[in-house]
Amino acid sequence: MKAKLKIILICSLTLMVGDFVLLILDLPFNLHAPIPLVPVRPLGILTGALIITVIIVALRKLKIHQPEISLVKYALWGTLMVCISEIFFQLIRQYVWYNLQIGESLVMYFHSLIVMSAFGFIISFLTAFQLKTRKTKQLVIMIIGFLIFFNILVRIFPTIFEQ
């Protein structure tokens, strides 16, 4: 149990520090600005890559310590890791970085917490599925299914992912 908790806390701290590094690098390099002709922001790509990398490393280490954990528990541990990181990152970020009214700050805080935790769950589930089953073909089908689902969701509710 101690090893599992240690892995989760170290990886949560790593995510939080990585988020702050990206936030600090955003100032001189303007990472939040979209890439021309593409609706993608470098900050989003780097944040996603950071989360994916840390989740893969954490779930592999968890599998070494407790290989009998179920797929859902792996996904929940990964989600908890992202959630812990986001709670502290957003608390510090909202307090230090932005000069917002309390209502705007709370909306931004909870929006970020919910979205990043959901992203963490999806990535954790897909990573745990691959680690537990080694069925890459089914994993690719699930990823395609997620992409189709989100594409339909965006077409039905065009403003759902805008801030």
Backbone as a printed PyTorch tensor [residue, N CA C, xyz], in Angstrom:
tensor([[[  0.8250,  -1.2020,   0.0000],
         [  0.0000,   0.0000,   0.0000],
         [  0.8670,   1.2620,   0.0000]],

        [[  1.9540,   1.2290,   0.7740],
         [  2.8230,   2.3970,   0.8340],
         [  3.4640,   2.6770,  -0.5190]],

        [[  3.8610,   1.6230,  -1.2180],
         [  4.4950,   1.8020,  -2.5330],
         [  3.5120,   2.4310,  -3.5120]],

        [[  2.2610,   1.9840,  -3.4750],
         [  1.2390,   2.5230,  -4.3750],
         [  0.9900,   3.9990,  -4.0860]],

        [[  0.8610,   4.3410,  -2.8240],
         [  0.6310,   5.7290,  -2.4320],
         [  1.8320,   6.6050,  -2.8040]],

        [[  3.0270,   6.0720,  -2.6090],
         [  4.2440,   6.8130,  -2.9590],
         [  4.3020,   7.0910,  -4.4590]],

        [[  3.9570,   6.0960,  -5.2740],
         [  3.9390,   6.2630,  -6.7290],
         [  2.9330,   7.3420,  -7.1260]],

        [[  1.7400,   7.2690,  -6.5620],
         [  0.6850,   8.2400,  -6.8900],
         [  1.1070,   9.6550,  -6.5040]],

        [[  1.6600,   9.8260,  -5.3130],
         [  2.0500,  11.1660,  -4.8620],
         [  3.2290,  11.7240,  -5.6670]],

        [[  4.2180,  10.8840,  -5.9630],
         [  5.3640,  11.3550,  -6.7500],
         [  4.9130,  11.7440,  -8.1580]],

        [[  4.0630,  10.9230,  -8.7630],
         [  3.5910,  11.2370, -10.1180],
         [  2.6690,  12.4520, -10.1220]],

        [[  1.8640,  12.6380,  -9.0760],
         [  1.0320,  13.8400,  -8.9760],
         [  1.8970,  15.0860,  -8.8510]],

        [[  2.9370,  15.0010,  -8.0420],
         [  3.8600,  16.1180,  -7.8920],
         [  4.5780,  16.4000,  -9.2100]],

        [[  4.9610,  15.3510,  -9.9210],
         [  5.6110,  15.5150, -11.2230],
         [  4.6810,  16.2240, -12.2030]],

        [[  3.4170,  15.8190, -12.2300],
         [  2.4450,  16.4820, -13.1070],
         [  2.2730,  17.9540, -12.7430]],

        [[  2.1820,  18.2320, -11.4470],
         [  1.9740,  19.6050, -11.0220],
         [  3.1880,  20.4760, -11.3810]],

        [[  4.3830,  19.9770, -11.1350],
         [  5.5920,  20.7310, -11.4820],
         [  5.6800,  20.9170, -13.0020]],

        [[  5.3580,  19.8680, -13.7550],
         [  5.3530,  19.9780, -15.2140],
         [  4.3610,  21.0110, -15.7060]],

        [[  3.1810,  21.0510, -15.0790],
         [  2.1870,  22.0700, -15.4480],
         [  2.7100,  23.4760, -15.1770]],

        [[  3.3890,  23.6710, -14.0420],
         [  3.9490,  24.9890, -13.7450],
         [  5.0670,  25.3600, -14.7110]],

        [[  5.8910,  24.3930, -15.0740],
         [  6.9530,  24.6670, -16.0500],
         [  6.3310,  25.1060, -17.3790]],

        [[  5.2840,  24.3940, -17.8150],
         [  4.6190,  24.7780, -19.0620],
         [  3.9720,  26.1600, -18.9480]],

        [[  3.4020,  26.4520, -17.7850],
         [  2.7820,  27.7620, -17.5800],
         [  3.8310,  28.8770, -17.6210]],

        [[  4.9900,  28.6220, -17.0250],
         [  6.0630,  29.6240, -17.0420],
         [  6.6290,  29.7660, -18.4540]],

        [[  6.7730,  28.6520, -19.1790],
         [  7.2760,  28.7160, -20.5590],
         [  6.2690,  29.3730, -21.5000]],

        [[  5.0050,  29.3890, -21.1070],
         [  3.9770,  30.0060, -21.9350],
         [  4.1930,  31.5120, -22.0790]],

        [[  4.7080,  32.1430, -21.0490],
         [  4.8940,  33.5970, -21.1020],
         [  5.8610,  34.0300, -22.2120]],

        [[  7.0910,  33.5080, -22.2490],
         [  7.9970,  33.9980, -23.3110],
         [  7.7340,  33.3880, -24.6880]],

        [[  7.1710,  32.1700, -24.7310],
         [  7.0160,  31.4920, -26.0170],
         [  5.5910,  31.5080, -26.5660]],

        [[  4.6340,  32.0810, -25.8200],
         [  3.2490,  32.2100, -26.2760],
         [  2.6740,  30.8620, -26.7180]],

        [[  2.7790,  29.8580, -25.8450],
         [  2.3430,  28.5040, -26.1720],
         [  0.8310,  28.3530, -26.2630]],

        [[  0.0800,  29.2960, -25.7030],
         [ -1.3840,  29.1750, -25.7390],
         [ -1.9940,  29.6820, -27.0500]],

        [[ -1.2010,  30.3220, -27.8740],
         [ -1.7090,  30.8200, -29.1590],
         [ -1.8440,  29.6540, -30.1460]],

        [[ -2.9410,  29.6120, -30.8970],
         [ -3.1200,  28.5030, -31.8450],
         [ -2.0730,  28.5190, -32.9570]],

        [[ -1.7590,  27.3360, -33.4420],
         [ -0.8690,  27.2080, -34.5920],
         [ -1.6380,  27.7180, -35.8090]],

        [[ -1.0150,  28.5320, -36.6720],
         [ -1.7400,  29.0650, -37.8370],
         [ -2.3160,  27.9450, -38.7100]],

        [[ -3.5460,  28.1390, -39.1540],
         [ -4.2850,  27.2290, -40.0360],
         [ -4.6640,  25.8990, -39.3870]],

        [[ -4.4040,  25.7390, -38.1020],
         [ -4.7480,  24.5080, -37.3920],
         [ -5.3550,  24.9060, -36.0440]],

        [[ -6.4780,  24.3280, -35.6590],
         [ -7.0700,  24.7080, -34.3680],
         [ -6.4290,  23.9740, -33.1920]],

        [[ -5.1110,  23.9490, -33.1530],
         [ -4.3750,  23.2490, -32.1070],
         [ -3.4380,  24.2400, -31.4290]],

        [[ -3.3500,  24.1130, -30.1190],
         [ -2.4560,  24.9810, -29.3610],
         [ -1.2760,  24.1530, -28.8330]],

        [[ -0.0640,  24.6550, -28.9570],
         [  1.1040,  23.9060, -28.4690],
         [  1.0220,  23.5930, -26.9780]],

        [[  0.4350,  24.4950, -26.1850],
         [  0.3140,  24.2500, -24.7540],
         [ -0.5510,  23.0140, -24.4910]],

        [[ -1.6130,  22.8480, -25.2670],
         [ -2.4670,  21.6770, -25.1200],
         [ -1.7570,  20.3900, -25.4960]],

        [[ -0.9850,  20.4430, -26.5680],
         [ -0.2310,  19.2560, -26.9910],
         [  0.8060,  18.8770, -25.9310]],

        [[  1.5230,  19.8590, -25.4270],
         [  2.5490,  19.5850, -24.4170],
         [  1.9320,  19.0910, -23.1050]],

        [[  0.8120,  19.6780, -22.7020],
         [  0.1310,  19.2220, -21.4850],
         [ -0.3710,  17.7920, -21.6530]],

        [[ -0.9710,  17.5000, -22.8040],
         [ -1.4350,  16.1400, -23.0700],
         [ -0.2980,  15.1360, -23.0760]],

        [[  0.8180,  15.5040, -23.6970],
         [  1.9800,  14.6120, -23.7320],
         [  2.5320,  14.3730, -22.3270]],

        [[  2.5520,  15.4150, -21.5010],
         [  3.0180,  15.2790, -20.1190],
         [  2.1260,  14.3150, -19.3440]],

        [[  0.8240,  14.4910, -19.4510],
         [ -0.1140,  13.6330, -18.7220],
         [ -0.0120,  12.1880, -19.1990]],

        [[  0.0280,  11.9860, -20.5030],
         [  0.1230,  10.6280, -21.0460],
         [  1.4010,   9.9470, -20.5720]],

        [[  2.5240,  10.6620, -20.6300],
         [  3.8010,  10.0760, -20.2210],
         [  3.7970,   9.7020, -18.7460]],

        [[  3.3380,  10.5980, -17.8980],
         [  3.3340,  10.3210, -16.4590],
         [  2.3700,   9.1850, -16.1280]],

        [[  1.2130,   9.1430, -16.7710],
         [  0.2590,   8.0610, -16.4980],
         [  0.8320,   6.7140, -16.9220]],

        [[  1.4670,   6.6530, -18.0820],
         [  2.0620,   5.3880, -18.5310],
         [  3.1230,   4.9100, -17.5460]],

        [[  4.0040,   5.8140, -17.1320],
         [  5.0520,   5.4410, -16.1750],
         [  4.4390,   4.9960, -14.8540]],

        [[  3.4620,   5.7340, -14.3460],
         [  2.8470,   5.4150, -13.0540],
         [  2.1200,   4.0710, -13.1000]],

        [[  1.3410,   3.8320, -14.1450],
         [  0.5970,   2.5770, -14.2100],
         [  1.5190,   1.3850, -14.4090]],

        [[  2.6230,   1.5680, -15.1160],
         [  3.6020,   0.4720, -15.2330],
         [  4.2240,   0.1550, -13.8820]],

        [[  4.5590,   1.1880, -13.1190],
         [  5.1250,   0.9540, -11.7830],
         [  4.0940,   0.3130, -10.8570]],

        [[  2.8300,   0.7560, -10.9520],
         [  1.7780,   0.1320, -10.1460],
         [  1.6040,  -1.3380, -10.5100]],

        [[  1.7280,  -1.6490, -11.7860],
         [  1.5840,  -3.0410, -12.2190],
         [  2.7120,  -3.9030, -11.6650]],

        [[  3.8980,  -3.3460, -11.5540],
         [  5.0180,  -4.0960, -10.9820],
         [  4.7520,  -4.4140,  -9.5110]],

        [[  4.2120,  -3.4470,  -8.7650],
         [  3.9760,  -3.6440,  -7.3380],
         [  2.7360,  -4.4810,  -7.0510]],

        [[  1.6820,  -4.3100,  -7.8530],
         [  0.4440,  -5.0620,  -7.6370],
         [ -0.1640,  -5.4520,  -8.9730]],

        [[  0.2930,  -6.5530,  -9.5660],
         [ -0.2130,  -6.9480, -10.8890],
         [ -1.6550,  -7.4500, -10.8810]],

        [[ -2.1980,  -7.7480,  -9.7210],
         [ -3.5560,  -8.2890,  -9.6580],
         [ -4.6510,  -7.2250,  -9.6340]],

        [[ -4.3010,  -5.9640,  -9.6440],
         [ -5.2980,  -4.8800,  -9.6230],
         [ -6.1380,  -4.9470, -10.9050]],

        [[ -7.4230,  -4.6460, -10.7620],
         [ -8.3280,  -4.7000, -11.9150],
         [ -8.1280,  -3.4940, -12.8290]],

        [[ -8.6640,  -3.6190, -14.0160],
         [ -8.5650,  -2.5760, -15.0360],
         [ -9.1780,  -1.2620, -14.5470]],

        [[-10.3460,  -1.3560, -13.9150],
         [-11.0330,  -0.1490, -13.4310],
         [-10.2280,   0.5270, -12.3200]],

        [[ -9.6200,  -0.2620, -11.4350],
         [ -8.8240,   0.3250, -10.3610],
         [ -7.5820,   1.0320, -10.9060]],

        [[ -6.9600,   0.4400, -11.9230],
         [ -5.8410,   1.1260, -12.5740],
         [ -6.3000,   2.4830, -13.1110]],

        [[ -7.4410,   2.4870, -13.7940],
         [ -7.9590,   3.7350, -14.3600],
         [ -8.2810,   4.7400, -13.2530]],

        [[ -8.8440,   4.2710, -12.1550],
         [ -9.1680,   5.1790, -11.0520],
         [ -7.9110,   5.7150, -10.3680]],

        [[ -6.8660,   4.8920, -10.2470],
         [ -5.6100,   5.3750,  -9.6660],
         [ -4.9870,   6.4520, -10.5540]],

        [[ -5.0230,   6.2320, -11.8540],
         [ -4.5100,   7.2470, -12.7830],
         [ -5.3130,   8.5310, -12.7170]],

        [[ -6.6320,   8.3990, -12.6090],
         [ -7.4940,   9.5740, -12.5000],
         [ -7.2340,  10.3210, -11.1970]],

        [[ -7.0640,   9.5780, -10.1170],
         [ -6.7620,  10.1970,  -8.8220],
         [ -5.4580,  10.9840,  -8.8880]],

        [[ -4.4860,  10.4230,  -9.5740],
         [ -3.1940,  11.0890,  -9.7250],
         [ -3.3560,  12.4330, -10.4460]],

        [[ -4.0970,  12.4300, -11.5480],
         [ -4.3250,  13.6650, -12.3060],
         [ -5.1640,  14.6430, -11.4840]],

        [[ -6.1610,  14.1290, -10.7800],
         [ -7.0470,  14.9800,  -9.9840],
         [ -6.2790,  15.6690,  -8.8520]],

        [[ -5.4360,  14.9240,  -8.1450],
         [ -4.6330,  15.5180,  -7.0640],
         [ -3.7380,  16.6200,  -7.6280]],

        [[ -3.0970,  16.3200,  -8.7280],
         [ -2.2220,  17.3070,  -9.3650],
         [ -2.9970,  18.5600,  -9.7490]],

        [[ -4.1570,  18.3810, -10.3640],
         [ -4.9530,  19.5220, -10.8210],
         [ -5.5200,  20.3370,  -9.6640]],

        [[ -5.9090,  19.6850,  -8.5830],
         [ -6.4480,  20.4150,  -7.4300],
         [ -5.4260,  21.4380,  -6.9410]],

        [[ -4.1940,  20.9840,  -6.7140],
         [ -3.1860,  21.8910,  -6.1870],
         [ -2.6850,  22.8690,  -7.2440]],

        [[ -2.5260,  22.4070,  -8.4760],
         [ -2.0740,  23.2990,  -9.5410],
         [ -3.0760,  24.4300,  -9.7540]],

        [[ -4.3560,  24.0980,  -9.8520],
         [ -5.3690,  25.1220, -10.0940],
         [ -5.5400,  26.0520,  -8.8900]],

        [[ -5.4200,  25.5120,  -7.6680],
         [ -5.5040,  26.3890,  -6.4910],
         [ -4.4080,  27.4340,  -6.5140]],

        [[ -3.1910,  26.9900,  -6.7680],
         [ -2.0720,  27.9320,  -6.7960],
         [ -2.1900,  28.8640,  -8.0000]],

        [[ -2.5430,  28.3160,  -9.1440],
         [ -2.6520,  29.1250, -10.3640],
         [ -3.7330,  30.1940, -10.2320]],

        [[ -4.8840,  29.8200,  -9.7010],
         [ -5.9700,  30.7900,  -9.5520],
         [ -5.5980,  31.8930,  -8.5640]],

        [[ -4.8670,  31.5350,  -7.5300],
         [ -4.5130,  32.5150,  -6.5090],
         [ -3.4060,  33.4510,  -6.9900]],

        [[ -2.4040,  32.9030,  -7.6680],
         [ -1.2250,  33.6850,  -8.0380],
         [ -1.3660,  34.3500,  -9.3960]],

        [[ -1.8870,  33.6140, -10.3750],
         [ -1.7840,  34.0520, -11.7630],
         [ -2.8720,  35.0230, -12.2020]],

        [[ -4.1020,  34.7560, -11.8190],
         [ -5.2100,  35.5100, -12.3960],
         [ -5.8020,  36.4800, -11.3970]],

        [[ -6.2370,  37.6210, -11.9130],
         [ -6.9140,  38.6230, -11.1180],
         [ -8.3910,  38.6030, -11.5090]],

        [[ -9.1080,  37.5700, -11.0750],
         [-10.5030,  37.3730, -11.4520],
         [-11.4100,  37.5610, -10.2470]],

        [[-12.6870,  37.7990, -10.5230],
         [-13.6890,  37.8050,  -9.4700],
         [-13.8140,  36.3860,  -8.9240]],

        [[-14.3230,  36.2310,  -7.7220],
         [-14.3890,  34.9120,  -7.0830],
         [-15.2660,  33.9380,  -7.8740]],

        [[-16.3540,  34.4330,  -8.4580],
         [-17.2290,  33.5590,  -9.2450],
         [-16.5470,  33.0520, -10.5030]],

        [[-15.8640,  33.9480, -11.2110],
         [-15.1380,  33.5530, -12.4180],
         [-14.0170,  32.5820, -12.0800]],

        [[-13.3430,  32.8340, -10.9790],
         [-12.2340,  31.9890, -10.5550],
         [-12.7370,  30.5830, -10.2080]],

        [[-13.8690,  30.4910,  -9.5140],
         [-14.4240,  29.1790,  -9.1630],
         [-14.8700,  28.4070, -10.4010]],

        [[-15.4990,  29.1060, -11.3420],
         [-15.9310,  28.4470, -12.5790],
         [-14.7190,  27.9150, -13.3410]],

        [[-13.6860,  28.7360, -13.4470],
         [-12.4730,  28.3070, -14.1460],
         [-11.8070,  27.1380, -13.4140]],

        [[-11.7780,  27.1920, -12.0890],
         [-11.1720,  26.1400, -11.2760],
         [-11.8870,  24.8060, -11.4900]],

        [[-13.2060,  24.7990, -11.3410],
         [-13.9500,  23.5500, -11.4620],
         [-13.9990,  23.0420, -12.9000]],

        [[-14.0480,  23.9470, -13.8520],
         [-14.0230,  23.5400, -15.2600],
         [-12.7090,  22.8210, -15.5700]],

        [[-11.6050,  23.4080, -15.1670],
         [-10.2950,  22.7960, -15.4060],
         [-10.1670,  21.4690, -14.6700]],

        [[-10.6270,  21.4240, -13.4380],
         [-10.5380,  20.1990, -12.6450],
         [-11.3400,  19.0690, -13.2760]],

        [[-12.5560,  19.3510, -13.7140],
         [-13.4130,  18.3190, -14.3110],
         [-12.8620,  17.8590, -15.6560]],

        [[-12.4730,  18.7890, -16.5040],
         [-11.9810,  18.4260, -17.8370],
         [-10.6880,  17.6240, -17.7490]],

        [[ -9.7470,  18.0730, -16.9350],
         [ -8.4660,  17.3630, -16.8400],
         [ -8.6280,  16.0070, -16.1610]],

        [[ -9.5210,  15.8970, -15.1950],
         [ -9.7650,  14.5990, -14.5630],
         [-10.4190,  13.6330, -15.5430]],

        [[-11.3360,  14.1160, -16.3520],
         [-11.9590,  13.2620, -17.3780],
         [-10.9190,  12.8130, -18.3990]],

        [[-10.0540,  13.7350, -18.8300],
         [ -8.9830,  13.3680, -19.7500],
         [ -8.0560,  12.3370, -19.1040]],

        [[ -7.7370,  12.5370, -17.8390],
         [ -6.9040,  11.5760, -17.1140],
         [ -7.5460,  10.2120, -17.0220]],

        [[ -8.8710,  10.1760, -16.8210],
         [ -9.5580,   8.8840, -16.7580],
         [ -9.4910,   8.1650, -18.1020]],

        [[ -9.7410,   8.8850, -19.1720],
         [ -9.7150,   8.2580, -20.5030],
         [ -8.3310,   7.7090, -20.8020]],

        [[ -7.3070,   8.5010, -20.5820],
         [ -5.9380,   8.0510, -20.8450],
         [ -5.5630,   6.9040, -19.9100]],

        [[ -5.9470,   6.9950, -18.6400],
         [ -5.6460,   5.9270, -17.6890],
         [ -6.3360,   4.6310, -18.0820]],

        [[ -7.5880,   4.7270, -18.5070],
         [ -8.3180,   3.5300, -18.8980],
         [ -7.6690,   2.8690, -20.1100]],

        [[ -7.3310,   3.6710, -21.1130],
         [ -6.7110,   3.1090, -22.3170],
         [ -5.3330,   2.5090, -22.0080]],

        [[ -4.5680,   3.1870, -21.1720],
         [ -3.2570,   2.6670, -20.7820],
         [ -3.3970,   1.3920, -19.9630]],

        [[ -4.3180,   1.3830, -19.0130],
         [ -4.5400,   0.1960, -18.1920],
         [ -5.0320,  -0.9730, -19.0410]],

        [[ -5.8870,  -0.6830, -20.0120],
         [ -6.3680,  -1.7350, -20.9050],
         [ -5.2050,  -2.3860, -21.6490]],

        [[ -4.2990,  -1.5650, -22.1510],
         [ -3.1430,  -2.0960, -22.8720],
         [ -2.2180,  -2.8780, -21.9390]],

        [[ -1.9950,  -2.3710, -20.7370],
         [ -1.1080,  -3.0510, -19.7930],
         [ -1.6870,  -4.3850, -19.3110]],

        [[ -2.9970,  -4.4180, -19.1060],
         [ -3.6160,  -5.6390, -18.5800],
         [ -3.8550,  -6.6970, -19.6550]],

        [[ -4.3160,  -6.2890, -20.8220],
         [ -4.7570,  -7.2780, -21.8150],
         [ -3.7720,  -7.5060, -22.9430]],

        [[ -2.9730,  -6.5280, -23.2700],
         [ -2.0390,  -6.6000, -24.4100],
         [ -2.7710,  -6.8180, -25.7390]],

        [[ -4.0150,  -6.3770, -25.8180],
         [ -4.8090,  -6.5090, -27.0460],
         [ -4.8070,  -5.1730, -27.7800]],

        [[ -3.8120,  -4.9730, -28.5980],
         [ -3.6240,  -3.7000, -29.2770],
         [ -4.7330,  -3.4290, -30.2840]],

        [[ -5.2200,  -4.4620, -30.9490],
         [ -6.2760,  -4.2710, -31.9460],
         [ -7.5420,  -3.7150, -31.2830]],

        [[ -7.9310,  -4.2730, -30.1500],
         [ -9.1000,  -3.7610, -29.4390],
         [ -8.8480,  -2.3450, -28.9200]],

        [[ -7.6250,  -2.0640, -28.5090],
         [ -7.2820,  -0.7250, -28.0350],
         [ -7.4500,   0.2950, -29.1540]],

        [[ -6.9800,  -0.0310, -30.3450],
         [ -7.1250,   0.8750, -31.4860],
         [ -8.6010,   1.0920, -31.8060]],

        [[ -9.4000,   0.0420, -31.7350],
         [-10.8510,   0.1610, -31.9760],
         [-11.4900,   1.0720, -30.9230]],

        [[-11.0620,   0.9290, -29.6630],
         [-11.6030,   1.8000, -28.6080],
         [-11.2120,   3.2600, -28.8290]],

        [[ -9.9700,   3.4950, -29.2350],
         [ -9.5240,   4.8610, -29.4880],
         [-10.3200,   5.4760, -30.6330]],

        [[-10.5230,   4.7080, -31.6930],
         [-11.3390,   5.1870, -32.8160],
         [-12.7670,   5.4670, -32.3450]],

        [[-13.2960,   4.6060, -31.4820],
         [-14.6310,   4.8200, -30.9310],
         [-14.7140,   6.1080, -30.1120]],

        [[-13.6930,   6.3640, -29.2760],
         [-13.6530,   7.6130, -28.5100],
         [-13.6120,   8.8130, -29.4420]],

        [[-12.7900,   8.7430, -30.4740],
         [-12.6820,   9.8620, -31.4130],
         [-13.9990,  10.1140, -32.1430]],

        [[-14.6690,   9.0530, -32.5650],
         [-15.9690,   9.2040, -33.2270],
         [-16.9860,   9.8020, -32.2600]],

        [[-16.9890,   9.3110, -31.0070],
         [-17.9110,   9.8190, -29.9980],
         [-17.7040,  11.3210, -29.7790]],

        [[-16.4550,  11.7480, -29.6000],
         [-16.1900,  13.1670, -29.3720],
         [-16.4730,  14.0020, -30.6100]],

        [[-16.2520,  13.4490, -31.7830],
         [-16.5660,  14.1680, -33.0190],
         [-18.0780,  14.4020, -33.1180]],

        [[-18.8640,  13.3980, -32.8120],
         [-20.3270,  13.5400, -32.8240],
         [-20.7620,  14.5300, -31.7470]],

        [[-20.1510,  14.4320, -30.5670],
         [-20.4870,  15.3350, -29.4690],
         [-20.2180,  16.7920, -29.8480]],

        [[-19.0960,  17.0410, -30.5160],
         [-18.7640,  18.4110, -30.9310],
         [-19.7080,  18.8960, -32.0230]],

        [[-20.1380,  18.0160, -32.8910],
         [-21.0680,  18.4230, -33.9530],
         [-22.4630,  18.7190, -33.3960]],

        [[-22.8730,  17.9780, -32.3770],
         [-24.1850,  18.2210, -31.7630],
         [-24.1470,  19.4740, -30.8950]],

        [[-23.0760,  19.6040, -30.0780],
         [-22.9000,  20.7600, -29.1930],
         [-21.6070,  21.4780, -29.5790]],

        [[-21.6700,  22.3910, -30.5680],
         [-20.4410,  23.0130, -31.0790],
         [-19.6520,  23.8270, -30.0640]],

        [[-20.2750,  24.3110, -29.0270],
         [-19.5550,  25.1520, -28.0640],
         [-19.1600,  24.4000, -26.8080]],

        [[-19.2660,  23.0830, -26.7950],
         [-19.0370,  22.3220, -25.5670],
         [-17.6000,  22.3930, -25.0730]],

        [[-16.6210,  22.4610, -25.9550],
         [-15.2190,  22.4700, -25.5360],
         [-14.5760,  23.8410, -25.6430]],

        [[-15.3540,  24.8670, -25.9230],
         [-14.8060,  26.2270, -25.9690],
         [-14.8380,  26.8440, -24.5890]],

        [[-13.9100,  27.7490, -24.3360],
         [-13.9020,  28.4230, -23.0310],
         [-14.3790,  29.8370, -23.2000]]])
